[in-house]
Amino acid sequence: MRTSMNRQLCLLAVTIIALLIAACGGGAVGGTATPSAPLLPTPEPVVSETAVAAPLPGEGVAMVIGQHGSEEGEFVSPQGLALDAQGNLYVADTGNRRIQVFDPQGGFLTAIADARFAGPRYVALDEVGRIYVSDSSERVHVFNGRGDPLQSFGQAGPLPSQFSEIAGLVVDAIGDLLVADSGNGRVQKFSLLSGLLLTFGDQGEQAELLGRPEGIALDGEGNVYVTGAENGRIQKYAPGGTYLRSFATGVGELRDIAVDGQGYMYVSDGDAALIHIFDAQGQPLMQVGQGQLSDPWGIAVDGNGRMFVADAGYHRVVVLTPPTEVPTAVPLPTVEVSPTATLSPVEGVAPWPMYGGDAQHTGWSPAEGPTGPNVKWMFRVGLLANSPAVGADGGVYFGSLDGNLYALDTEGVELWRASLGQVSGVPALSAAGTIHVGAASPVEEMFYALYWDGSVAWSYHLESHIVESSPIVGPDQTVYLAASNPQTGGGSVVALDSDGNERWRYDVGSRLPFSPALGPDGTLYVGARNGNLYALNLDGSILWQIPVGGVSSSVTVRADGTIYLGTGASYQALNAADGSQLWTFSPVDGQADSTPSLGPGGRIYVTSNSNELYALNPDGTVAWTFTAEVEEEKEVHFSSPATIDGSLVVYAGTREGELFAVNPDGSLRWRFHLPEGGMVLVGSAIGADGTLYVGAGSNLYAIAES
């Protein structure tokens, strides 16, 4: 953040602005924003060469406003949106160089066409009905509620009060205007009377810096949320511009953002052509608009939770209905001595007891998966479903951001659910069948062990920490978990005995969103957001820590102790003794951000977040590359770690809701579009009978032999 350095240089411009406002009665406009017909001539519309046929409204679409064209109520590549207090919708009709206004039912009211418009991008409103428009001419235009021009300011350049690739804008409660200055990597804040107040996002530590800011929004306390199209982050600042925190979204191209009264964040994804919803802690809740959008930009949310989305690709505004279930704080279960404490342990060995199949996260199972895909059953939850752990008795255990841990039998019938709070990791099963899971929402701050009938065995208070990742259980039944403090940005690695007593705790000055992994000698490895990899001894003391340039995945450990992890730019193999680098591998396209998987014979299997899956030799050279073909112009982005079965068939899921099976030689075995799509974030679990279990969107799928 910095204050304006050229107040004296701007004095003349400020004086002119004040005179313009006085001449136009800028402060005396009524609160109802119902503009009359435009007073200025409408310029010739800029019509795109082709009008792409839009799909018919599908499930979740409440209303569609407009179509391709230049008549009233028609659009050419609309971008920004805003809603007034009466529910009227303002649309930046970019290609037609105008602002159009619609009533809450989608009926056309009026248009504001100004000869100064080169291509209006975003639109915002203040509490007295003034209309603010960011224009591709690198200017901001201000109108009163009738659509009369009040003032205009800005020009292209890097200096204060200048803009480069001007983007989103918003007006705070006291009437100051914040503008996302994308090309200059900053937000500028203005008073219409005194000019530039301050800038932020372009100075400070690396975490504070904005990466091509596009959308901007405010919450009820005046905090500022800015999307970074370049770095995939939502960054939060205090009203005065002080950096608070960042949310790493994993979204390919962040565009606009809206924040509702509960603090939920709605962002448009230009890459995947859908809307993502995140909770106030940045946890992904769900995706909406799949198959209905082509090139989404602006987003606005009304008091009923309806999402208005400007779809430039189909030249229309799509109104999406709110999700059927919205996450709420879940009351903590009463923790008592379980009445079923004498339950006999589950006999046998669990085929997939934790994330990655084991405490080393190898992703390998001796069972053979299906030769062809068939949905055996599908189980729907309220919000994002994770992939499960599978017990020795065939029980399937998984969590959801709807606040529940679920237990299903082999036919997909619900056995029980436990309201523990949002669960974002895969549960970990002990040899006796005890289920271990942590809460990812700050209101709970708890880690639990449950018996196989769903009753609570014990609980551990995390003390202002949450568990964003998956715990593991060691051979001696010690439970290891990585916890993060969302308020301070710190984190702790915790070891608990089989009764829930703390054995040791190691504090790290960084968030720990990745699952720990256990080496063959008992060394525990965990990566942190600060870019460091930590190796801890059996007693919790530090063995070594090294910077790896960035951590983007959990660690995988081979039987000989070799460590593998993703670091964004590359996958790395490290020496267990001191963390020294053995080799690196960078995908041809995309990022290295999935947990590596290990198959018998020494091969390492990794994906890029593009359309490539790799088998690497023990020395890091490429054994084969599988490139997923694009079908019907729909892109493919692998988003889960690989899972390897007993025949060395490799399974991996995509952001678009597909599951791929690749033969041991790198050829395609099958690809399967999951019936209701949804992003696959965690590798498939494999049951003893070869059934694949995969969480995608709001569903858990069981994929069996066709």
C-alpha positions in Angstrom: 0.0 0.0 0.0 1.2 3.5 -0.6 -0.4 7.0 -0.6 -0.5 9.1 -3.7 2.8 10.8 -4.4 1.5 13.5 -6.7 -1.3 15.3 -4.9 0.0 18.7 -6.1 0.2 17.4 -9.7 -3.4 16.3 -9.5 -4.7 19.6 -8.0 -5.9 21.0 -11.3 -7.6 17.8 -12.3 -9.3 17.6 -8.9 -10.6 21.1 -9.2 -12.1 20.3 -12.6 -13.7 17.2 -11.2 -15.3 19.1 -8.3 -16.6 21.7 -10.8 -18.1 19.0 -13.0 -19.9 17.4 -10.0 -21.3 20.8 -8.9 -22.5 21.6 -12.4 -24.2 18.2 -12.7 -25.6 18.0 -9.2 -23.6 14.9 -8.5 -24.4 14.6 -4.8 -28.1 15.4 -5.1 -29.3 12.3 -6.9 -32.1 10.2 -5.4 -31.6 6.6 -4.2 -33.7 4.9 -6.9 -31.6 3.9 -10.0 -34.2 4.0 -12.7 -32.6 5.8 -15.6 -34.7 7.3 -18.4 -34.0 6.9 -22.1 -30.5 7.8 -23.1 -29.8 11.4 -24.0 -26.8 10.6 -26.2 -26.8 9.0 -29.7 -26.1 5.3 -29.8 -22.8 4.5 -31.6 -22.7 1.9 -34.3 -22.5 -1.5 -32.6 -19.4 -3.6 -32.8 -21.0 -7.0 -33.8 -18.9 -10.2 -33.6 -18.4 -12.1 -36.8 -20.3 -15.2 -35.6 -23.2 -15.8 -33.2 -22.5 -19.1 -31.4 -25.7 -21.1 -30.8 -26.3 -21.2 -27.0 -27.5 -24.4 -25.3 -31.1 -24.6 -24.0 -31.4 -23.6 -20.4 -30.6 -26.7 -18.3 -30.9 -27.6 -14.6 -30.1 -24.8 -12.3 -30.8 -22.0 -14.8 -33.6 -19.8 -13.5 -33.6 -17.3 -16.4 -31.8 -16.2 -19.5 -31.6 -12.5 -20.5 -30.8 -11.5 -24.0 -29.3 -12.9 -27.1 -26.8 -11.9 -29.8 -27.6 -8.6 -31.5 -27.7 -4.8 -31.2 -31.4 -4.2 -30.5 -32.9 -3.4 -27.0 -32.2 -6.3 -24.7 -29.6 -7.9 -27.0 -25.9 -8.1 -26.4 -22.5 -8.4 -28.1 -19.9 -9.9 -25.7 -21.3 -8.5 -22.3 -18.8 -8.3 -19.4 -19.6 -6.5 -16.2 -22.7 -6.7 -14.1 -24.2 -4.9 -11.1 -27.4 -5.0 -9.1 -29.1 -2.1 -7.4 -31.1 -2.1 -4.2 -34.4 -2.8 -6.1 -32.9 -5.8 -7.9 -32.5 -4.0 -11.3 -29.6 -5.4 -13.3 -27.0 -3.2 -15.1 -25.0 -4.9 -17.9 -21.9 -3.6 -19.6 -22.8 -4.5 -23.2 -19.2 -4.2 -24.3 -19.5 -4.9 -28.0 -22.4 -2.5 -28.4 -20.6 0.2 -26.3 -23.5 0.8 -23.9 -24.9 -0.1 -20.5 -28.3 -1.8 -20.5 -30.6 -1.9 -17.5 -33.2 -4.6 -16.8 -35.8 -5.1 -14.1 -35.7 -8.1 -11.7 -37.7 -10.2 -14.1 -35.3 -9.6 -17.0 -37.4 -7.0 -18.7 -35.5 -4.2 -20.6 -35.7 -0.8 -18.9 -33.3 1.5 -20.7 -29.8 1.9 -22.1 -27.0 4.4 -21.4 -25.0 5.0 -24.5 -22.1 7.6 -24.3 -20.0 8.7 -27.2 -16.9 8.4 -25.0 -17.4 4.6 -24.6 -14.7 2.6 -26.4 -15.9 -0.7 -24.8 -17.4 -0.6 -21.3 -15.9 -3.4 -19.2 -17.3 -3.4 -15.7 -20.1 -1.4 -14.0 -20.7 -0.5 -10.3 -23.3 1.4 -8.3 -23.1 3.5 -5.2 -25.7 4.0 -2.5 -27.1 7.1 -4.0 -27.6 5.6 -7.4 -24.6 6.8 -9.3 -23.3 4.5 -12.0 -19.5 3.9 -12.5 -18.2 2.3 -15.7 -14.6 1.1 -16.4 -13.9 1.5 -20.1 -11.3 -0.1 -22.4 -10.1 3.5 -23.2 -8.5 3.2 -19.7 -11.0 5.6 -18.2 -13.7 5.6 -15.6 -17.0 7.2 -16.5 -19.5 8.3 -13.9 -23.2 8.9 -14.4 -26.1 9.9 -12.2 -29.1 7.6 -11.7 -30.8 9.1 -14.8 -27.9 8.2 -17.0 -26.6 11.7 -17.3 -22.8 12.0 -17.5 -21.1 13.5 -14.4 -17.4 13.1 -14.9 -14.7 11.0 -16.5 -11.1 10.4 -15.5 -8.0 8.4 -16.2 -5.7 7.6 -19.1 -3.3 4.9 -20.2 0.0 4.6 -18.3 1.8 3.4 -15.2 1.6 6.6 -13.1 -0.8 7.2 -10.3 -4.4 7.8 -11.5 -3.4 6.1 -14.8 -4.6 2.6 -15.8 -3.4 -0.3 -17.9 -6.0 -3.0 -18.8 -8.6 -1.4 -16.5 -10.9 -4.0 -15.0 -13.3 -4.4 -12.1 -14.5 -1.6 -9.9 -16.6 -1.2 -6.7 -17.8 1.6 -4.5 -17.4 1.3 -0.7 -19.9 2.4 2.0 -18.5 6.0 2.2 -18.5 6.5 -1.6 -14.9 5.9 -2.4 -14.2 4.1 -5.6 -11.8 1.1 -5.9 -10.5 0.1 -9.4 -8.6 -3.0 -10.4 -5.7 -1.7 -12.5 -4.9 -5.1 -14.1 -1.9 -4.3 -16.2 -0.2 -2.3 -13.4 -0.8 -5.1 -10.9 -2.6 -2.9 -8.3 -5.8 -1.5 -7.0 -6.3 2.3 -6.9 -8.7 4.0 -4.5 -10.3 7.3 -5.4 -12.5 10.0 -3.8 -14.5 11.8 -6.4 -13.8 15.0 -4.6 -10.2 14.7 -3.7 -8.8 12.3 -6.3 -6.4 9.4 -5.7 -6.3 8.2 -2.0 -4.0 5.2 -2.1 -2.9 2.2 -4.1 -2.2 -1.4 -2.9 -1.3 -4.8 -4.2 1.8 -3.7 -6.0 4.3 -3.4 -3.1 5.3 -5.6 -0.1 6.0 -9.2 0.3 5.4 -11.7 -2.5 2.2 -12.9 -0.9 0.8 -9.4 -1.0 1.4 -8.8 -4.7 -1.5 -9.0 -7.1 -1.2 -11.0 -10.3 -3.2 -9.3 -13.1 -6.1 -8.3 -10.9 -9.5 -8.6 -12.7 -12.5 -8.8 -10.3 -13.0 -6.8 -7.1 -15.7 -7.0 -4.4 -16.4 -6.0 -0.8 -17.8 -7.9 2.1 -20.1 -6.6 4.8 -17.2 -5.2 6.8 -15.6 -3.4 3.9 -12.8 -5.8 3.3 -11.6 -6.0 -0.3 -11.4 -9.2 -2.3 -9.4 -9.1 -5.6 -9.1 -12.0 -8.1 -5.7 -12.6 -9.7 -6.1 -13.9 -13.3 -2.4 -14.6 -13.4 -1.8 -16.4 -10.1 -5.2 -18.1 -9.5 -5.5 -16.4 -6.1 -8.2 -14.4 -4.3 -6.5 -11.8 -2.1 -8.1 -10.2 0.8 -7.3 -6.7 2.0 -8.6 -4.5 4.9 -10.6 -1.4 4.0 -7.4 0.6 4.2 -5.5 -1.6 1.8 -3.6 -3.7 4.4 -3.0 -7.2 3.2 -4.8 -9.9 5.2 -4.6 -13.2 3.4 -4.7 -15.1 0.1 -6.9 -18.0 -1.1 -5.3 -20.3 -3.6 -8.2 -21.4 -5.8 -6.6 -23.7 -8.4 -8.9 -21.9 -10.9 -7.4 -21.7 -14.4 -8.5 -18.1 -15.2 -10.1 -16.1 -12.4 -12.2 -13.3 -13.6 -14.9 -11.5 -11.6 -15.9 -12.1 -8.0 -18.9 -11.5 -5.8 -19.2 -11.9 -2.0 -22.5 -12.5 -0.3 -23.8 -11.7 3.1 -22.4 -14.9 4.6 -18.9 -14.3 3.2 -19.2 -17.0 0.5 -17.2 -16.1 -2.6 -18.5 -16.6 -6.1 -15.9 -16.4 -9.0 -16.2 -16.8 -12.7 -13.7 -19.2 -14.4 -13.0 -18.2 -17.9 -10.9 -21.3 -18.5 -13.4 -24.0 -17.4 -16.5 -21.8 -18.3 -18.3 -22.2 -14.9 -18.8 -20.5 -11.5 -16.9 -21.7 -8.4 -18.3 -21.1 -4.9 -15.9 -20.9 -2.0 -16.6 -20.5 1.7 -15.2 -17.6 3.8 -12.0 -19.6 4.5 -11.4 -20.2 0.8 -12.5 -23.9 0.8 -14.2 -25.0 -2.5 -17.8 -25.7 -2.0 -19.2 -26.4 -5.5 -19.3 -25.5 -9.1 -22.3 -24.3 -11.0 -23.2 -23.5 -14.5 -21.5 -26.5 -16.2 -22.5 -26.8 -19.8 -24.4 -23.5 -19.7 -21.6 -21.0 -20.2 -19.2 -20.2 -22.9 -17.1 -17.2 -21.8 -18.2 -16.0 -18.4 -17.1 -12.7 -17.1 -19.1 -10.5 -14.7 -21.0 -12.0 -11.7 -23.5 -10.6 -9.3 -25.5 -12.3 -6.5 -28.8 -11.1 -5.2 -30.3 -11.5 -1.7 -31.9 -14.7 -2.7 -28.7 -16.3 -3.7 -29.4 -16.1 -7.5 -26.2 -15.7 -9.5 -26.3 -13.4 -12.5 -23.5 -14.2 -15.0 -22.5 -12.3 -18.1 -21.7 -14.9 -20.7 -19.8 -13.2 -23.5 -19.4 -16.3 -25.6 -23.2 -16.8 -25.9 -24.0 -13.0 -25.8 -26.4 -13.2 -22.9 -26.9 -13.1 -19.1 -27.6 -16.4 -17.4 -29.3 -16.4 -14.0 -28.4 -19.5 -12.0 -30.4 -20.7 -9.0 -28.6 -21.0 -5.6 -27.4 -24.4 -4.5 -30.0 -26.6 -2.9 -27.9 -26.8 0.3 -25.8 -24.1 1.7 -23.1 -25.0 4.3 -23.8 -23.9 7.8 -21.9 -24.2 11.0 -22.6 -27.7 12.3 -23.0 -28.2 16.1 -20.2 -30.3 17.6 -21.2 -33.8 18.6 -21.3 -34.5 22.3 -18.0 -36.3 23.1 -18.6 -39.0 25.6 -17.2 -42.4 26.4 -18.7 -44.5 23.6 -21.4 -47.0 24.6 -19.9 -49.3 22.0 -16.3 -49.1 23.2 -16.2 -52.9 23.4 -16.9 -53.3 19.6 -14.7 -56.0 18.2 -12.2 -54.7 15.7 -12.9 -55.2 12.0 -11.0 -58.3 10.9 -8.8 -58.3 7.8 -6.7 -55.7 6.0 -8.3 -52.6 4.6 -7.7 -52.4 0.9 -7.5 -48.6 0.8 -7.2 -47.3 4.4 -6.1 -43.7 3.8 -5.2 -41.0 1.2 -3.0 -42.5 -1.5 -3.8 -46.0 -0.2 -1.1 -46.1 2.5 1.0 -43.9 4.8 3.5 -43.4 2.0 0.8 -42.2 -0.5 2.0 -44.6 -3.2 -1.4 -44.7 -4.9 -1.0 -48.5 -5.6 -3.4 -51.4 -5.0 -2.9 -55.1 -5.7 -6.5 -55.3 -6.8 -7.3 -55.1 -10.5 -9.7 -52.4 -11.6 -12.5 -52.7 -14.1 -11.7 -53.4 -17.7 -14.5 -51.2 -18.7 -16.4 -48.4 -16.8 -19.9 -48.9 -15.4 -21.5 -46.9 -12.6 -22.4 -49.5 -10.0 -24.0 -46.7 -7.8 -23.8 -43.0 -7.2 -24.3 -41.3 -3.8 -25.1 -37.6 -3.7 -24.1 -35.3 -0.8 -24.9 -31.7 -0.2 -21.6 -30.3 -1.3 -18.2 -31.3 -2.6 -17.6 -35.1 -2.0 -14.1 -36.5 -1.4 -12.7 -39.8 -2.5 -13.0 -42.4 0.4 -11.1 -44.8 2.5 -12.2 -48.4 2.2 -12.3 -50.7 5.2 -11.6 -54.4 5.5 -15.3 -55.1 5.6 -15.9 -53.2 2.4 -17.3 -50.1 4.2 -16.7 -46.8 2.4 -15.9 -43.7 4.5 -15.7 -40.2 3.1 -16.3 -36.6 4.0 -18.0 -33.7 2.4 -18.0 -29.9 2.8 -21.6 -30.2 3.7 -20.4 -30.9 7.3 -20.7 -34.7 7.4 -18.6 -37.8 7.4 -20.5 -40.6 5.6 -20.3 -44.4 5.9 -21.7 -46.5 3.1 -21.9 -50.3 2.5 -20.6 -51.9 -0.7 -24.0 -51.2 -2.4 -23.9 -47.5 -1.7 -26.4 -47.7 1.0 -25.9 -45.1 3.8 -25.0 -46.8 7.1 -24.6 -43.6 9.1 -23.4 -40.0 9.0 -21.6 -38.0 11.6 -22.0 -34.2 11.7 -18.4 -33.2 12.5 -18.1 -30.0 10.4 -16.6 -29.6 6.9 -14.3 -32.4 5.9 -11.9 -31.8 3.1 -9.5 -34.7 3.6 -9.7 -38.5 3.2 -10.3 -40.3 6.5 -7.5 -42.6 7.8 -8.4 -46.1 9.1 -6.4 -47.9 11.8 -5.8 -51.6 11.8 -8.8 -52.0 14.1 -11.0 -50.1 11.8 -11.1 -46.8 13.8 -11.8 -43.8 11.5 -9.7 -40.7 11.9 -10.8 -37.3 10.4 -10.3 -33.6 11.1 -12.6 -30.7 10.6 -11.7 -28.1 8.0 -14.0 -25.3 9.2 -12.8 -22.9 11.9 -15.9 -23.1 14.1 -15.1 -26.7 15.0 -11.3 -26.9 15.7 -11.5 -30.6 16.3 -10.0 -33.9 15.2 -11.9 -37.1 15.8 -11.6 -40.8 16.0 -14.8 -42.8 15.4 -15.6 -46.5 15.8 -16.9 -48.3 12.8 -20.5 -47.8 13.9 -20.1 -44.0 13.9 -19.8 -43.4 17.6 -17.0 -41.2 18.9 -14.0 -43.0 20.3 -12.1 -39.8 21.2 -11.5 -36.2 20.2 -8.6 -33.8 20.1 -9.0 -30.0 20.3 -7.0 -28.3 17.6 -6.9 -24.9 19.4 -7.6 -22.4 16.5 -6.4 -24.8 13.9 -8.2 -26.7 11.1 -7.3 -29.8 9.1 -7.3 -29.1 5.4 -5.6 -32.4 4.4 -5.7 -36.1 5.1 -4.3 -37.7 8.2 -2.3 -40.9 8.2 -1.9 -43.8 10.6 1.5 -45.5 11.1 2.3 -49.2 11.7 2.3 -48.6 15.5 -1.1 -46.9 15.2 0.2 -43.4 15.8 -2.0 -40.8 14.0 -0.2 -38.0 12.2 -2.0 -34.8 11.0 -1.1 -31.4 9.6 -3.1 -28.5 11.0 -3.3 -24.9 9.9 -4.2 -21.7 11.7 -6.2 -19.6 9.3 -5.9 -16.5 11.5 -2.1 -16.4 11.9 -1.1 -18.3 8.8 0.9 -20.8 10.9 0.6 -24.5 11.2 1.5 -27.6 13.3 2.3 -31.2 12.7 0.7 -33.3 15.5 1.3 -36.9 16.5 -1.4 -38.6 18.6 -1.4 -42.1 20.1 -4.2 -44.6 19.5 -6.2 -43.1 22.5 -5.9 -39.5 21.2 -3.2 -38.4 23.6 -0.7 -35.9 22.1 2.8 -37.6 21.7 4.4 -34.5 20.2 3.6 -31.3 18.2 6.0 -29.4 15.9 5.0 -25.8 15.0 5.7 -24.4 11.6 5.4 -20.7 10.7 3.3 -21.5 7.6 0.0 -23.2 6.6 0.1 -27.0 6.1 -2.6 -27.9 3.6 -0.8 -31.1 2.5 -1.0 -34.6 3.9 2.1 -35.8 5.8 3.8 -39.0 4.6 5.7 -41.6 6.6 9.1 -43.0 5.5 10.1 -46.6 6.0 12.4 -45.6 8.9 9.6 -43.6 10.6 10.7 -40.2 9.4 7.7 -37.9 8.8 7.7 -35.6 5.7 5.4 -32.7 5.2 5.4 -29.7 2.8 4.3 -26.2 3.8 2.9 -23.1 1.9 6.2 -21.3 2.6 7.9 -23.5 0.1 9.8 -25.6 2.7 9.8 -29.4 3.0 10.2 -30.7 6.6 11.6 -34.0 7.8 10.8 -34.9 11.4 12.2 -37.6 13.6 10.2 -40.2 15.5 10.2 -37.9 18.6 9.0 -34.9 16.6 12.3 -33.1 16.5 13.5 -31.6 13.2 15.8 -33.8 11.1 16.1 -31.2 8.3 14.2 -28.6 6.4 14.9 -27.4 2.9 13.4 -24.9 0.5 12.1 -26.6 -2.7 10.9 -23.5 -4.5 7.3 -24.1 -3.8 5.1 -27.0 -2.6 2.1 -28.0 -4.6 1.4 -31.6 -3.5 1.7 -34.0 -0.7 4.9 -36.1 -0.4 5.2 -39.7 -1.7 7.9 -42.0 -0.2 9.4 -45.1 -1.8 10.4 -48.2 0.2 14.1 -47.1 -0.3 13.3 -43.7 1.3 13.4 -41.6 -1.9 11.0 -38.7 -1.6 8.8 -37.3 -4.4 6.7 -34.2 -4.6 5.3 -31.6 -6.9 6.5 -28.0 -6.7 4.4 -26.3 -9.3 7.1 -25.9 -11.9 8.5 -29.4 -11.6 8.3 -32.8 -9.9 11.3 -33.4 -7.7 13.0 -36.6 -6.3 15.0 -36.0 -3.1 17.4 -37.9 -0.9 15.9 -38.9 2.4 19.2 -38.4 4.3 19.4 -34.6 3.8 16.7 -33.6 1.2 19.3 -33.1 -1.5 17.9 -33.1 -5.0 18.3 -36.3 -7.1 16.4 -35.1 -10.2 13.6 -32.9 -11.5 11.0 -33.3 -14.2 8.9 -30.6 -15.7 5.7 -31.4 -17.7 5.7 -30.3 -21.3 2.5 -28.3 -20.6 0.8 -27.3 -17.4 1.9 -27.4 -13.7 3.3 -30.2 -11.5 0.8 -30.1 -8.7 -0.5 -33.6 -8.2 0.9 -36.1 -5.6 3.2 -38.5 -7.4 2.2 -42.2 -7.4 4.5 -45.2 -7.3 4.0 -48.6 -9.0 5.9 -51.8 -8.6 9.1 -51.8 -10.7 10.2 -48.4 -9.7 8.1 -46.2 -12.0 6.7 -42.9 -10.9 3.3 -41.7 -12.3 2.5 -37.9 -12.4 0.0 -35.7 -14.2 0.2 -32.1 -15.4 -2.8 -29.9 -14.9 -3.1 -29.9 -18.6 -3.9 -33.0 -20.6 -0.8 -35.1 -20.0 -0.1 -38.1 -17.8 3.5 -39.4 -17.5 5.2 -42.6 -16.4 8.8 -41.8 -15.3 11.7 -44.2 -14.8 13.5 -44.3 -11.4 16.1 -41.8 -12.8 13.4 -39.3 -13.8 13.5 -40.0 -17.5 10.2 -40.4 -19.4 9.0 -44.0 -19.9 5.9 -42.9 -21.7 3.5 -40.0 -22.1 -0.2 -40.2 -22.4 -1.9 -37.2 -24.0 -5.7 -37.1 -23.6 -7.4 -36.1 -26.8 -9.8 -33.1 -26.8 -13.4 -34.1 -27.7 -15.9 -31.7 -29.1 -13.5 -28.8 -28.4 -13.7 -29.5 -24.7 -10.4 -29.2 -22.9 -9.0 -31.8 -20.6 -7.2 -30.9 -17.4 -6.0 -33.7 -15.1 -6.8 -32.6 -11.5 -6.2 -35.7 -9.4 -3.2 -37.9 -8.6 -2.9 -41.2 -10.4 -4.1 -44.5 -9.0 -2.3 -47.8 -10.1 -4.0 -51.2 -9.9 -2.5 -54.7 -9.7 -2.2 -54.9 -13.5 -0.4 -51.5 -13.6 -3.4 -49.8 -15.2 -3.3 -46.1 -14.3 -6.5 -44.2 -13.4 -6.7 -40.4 -13.2 -9.5 -37.8 -13.1 -10.0 -34.5 -14.7 -11.3 -31.1 -13.8 -14.0 -31.6 -16.4 -15.5 -34.7 -14.7 -13.8 -37.5 -16.7 -12.1 -40.6 -15.5 -9.3 -42.1 -17.7 -7.8 -45.6 -17.5 -4.4 -45.9 -19.2 -2.7 -49.2 -20.0 0.8 -50.2 -18.7 2.3 -49.2 -22.1 0.7 -45.7 -22.0 -2.2 -46.4 -24.4 -5.8 -45.5 -23.6 -7.8 -48.3 -22.0 -11.0 -46.3 -21.6 -12.2 -42.9 -20.7 -15.5 -42.2 -19.0 -17.6 -39.1 -18.6 -19.0 -39.2 -15.0 -22.8 -38.8 -15.4 -23.0 -35.5 -13.4 -19.5 -34.3 -14.0 -17.7 -32.4 -11.3 -14.0 -31.8 -10.6 -12.0 -34.9 -9.5 -9.5 -33.7 -6.9 -8.4 -36.9 -5.2 -7.2 -40.1 -6.7 -9.6 -43.0 -7.0 -9.7 -45.6 -4.1 -9.8 -49.3 -5.1 -11.8 -51.8 -3.2 -10.8 -55.4 -2.6 -13.1 -56.5 -5.5 -11.5 -53.9 -7.9 -14.3 -51.3 -7.7 -13.1 -47.8 -8.2 -14.5 -45.2 -5.8 -14.1 -41.6 -6.9 -15.5 -38.3 -5.6 -16.5 -35.7 -8.2 -18.6 -32.6 -7.6 -21.3 -33.5 -5.1 -21.2 -37.2 -5.8 -19.3 -40.3 -4.8 -19.2 -42.8 -7.7 -18.6 -46.6 -7.6 -17.2 -47.7 -10.9 -17.3 -51.4 -11.5 -16.9 -53.9 -14.4 -19.1 -53.0 -17.4 
